[in-house]
Amino acid sequence: MALMITDECINCDVCEPECPNQAISLGLEFYEIDPDRCTECVGHFDEPQCVQVCPVSCIPVNPQHVEDKESLWAKYRRLQAASVSAG
């Protein structure tokens, strides 16, 4: 499952630097999460770091991008392989 940021976001800037996959960026009105890069921190942490630091609890699971742990691990491995080949 990829996460998403709702319009309740206050643009406090705490989530973006916490994302180990660089999946969070500032959108037109508030921060957004790229579902192709979000692994819910699988492979990095036990819990999604953006959810842990969000002061307004505006980061739920994105119902349009439901993935199981196996899929999230596969995405993590793909992202890691891409970063190694790019580096």
For each residue, the residues with C-beta under 8 A, 3 or more apart:
1: 40 61 62 65 66 67 68 72
2: 23 33 35 36 38 40 61 62 65 67
3: 33 38 40 48 50 51 59 60 61 62
4: 32 33 35 59 60 61 62 65
5: 9 15 24 30 31 32 33 50 58 59
6: 9 58 59 60
7: 29 30 58
8: 56 57 58
9: 5 6 12 30 31 56 58
10: 30 55 56 58
11: 26 30 31
12: 9 15 55 56
13: 16 17
14: 17 18 53 54 55
15: 5 12 18 19 24 31 49 50 53 54 59
16: 13 19 24 25 26 31
17: 13 14
18: 14 15 24 49 50 52 53
19: 15 16 22 23 24 33 38 49 50
20: 41 44 45 49
21: 37 38 39 44 76 79
22: 19 25 37
23: 2 19 33 34 35 36 37 38 39
24: 5 15 16 18 19 31 32 33 34 50
25: 16 22 31 32 34
26: 11 16 30 31 32
27: 30 31 32
28:
29: 7
30: 5 7 9 10 11 26 27
31: 5 9 11 15 16 24 25 26 27
32: 4 5 24 25 26 27
33: 2 3 4 5 19 23 24 37 38 50 59 62
34: 23 24 25 37 38
35: 2 4 23 38 62 64 65
36: 2 23 75
37: 21 22 23 33 34 79
38: 2 3 19 21 23 33 34 35 65
39: 21 23 42 43 44 72 73 75 76 79
40: 1 2 3 48 72
41: 20 44 45 46 47 48 49
42: 39 69 72 73 75 76
43: 39 72 73 76 77 80
44: 20 21 39 41 49 76
45: 20 41 48 49
46: 41
47: 41 51 52
48: 3 40 41 45 51 52 59
49: 15 18 19 20 41 44 45 52 53
50: 3 5 15 18 19 24 33 53 54 59
51: 3 47 48 54 57 59
52: 18 47 48 49
53: 14 15 18 49 50
54: 14 15 50 51 57 58 59
55: 10 12 14
56: 8 9 10 12
57: 8 51 54
58: 5 6 7 8 9 10 54
59: 3 4 5 6 15 33 48 50 51 54
60: 3 4 6
61: 1 2 3 4 66
62: 1 2 3 4 33 35 65 66
63: 66
64: 35
65: 1 2 4 35 38 62
66: 1 61 62 63
67: 1 2 71 72 75
68: 1 71 72
69: 42 72 73
70: 73 74
71: 67 68 74 75
72: 1 39 40 42 43 67 68 69 75 76
73: 39 42 43 69 70 76 77
74: 70 71 77 78
75: 36 39 42 67 71 72 78 79
76: 21 39 42 43 44 72 73 79 80
77: 43 73 74 80 81
78: 74 75 81 82
79: 21 37 39 75 76 82 83
80: 43 76 77 83 84
81: 77 78 84 85
82: 78 79 85 86
83: 79 80 86 87
84: 80 81 87
85: 81 82
86: 82 83
87: 83 84
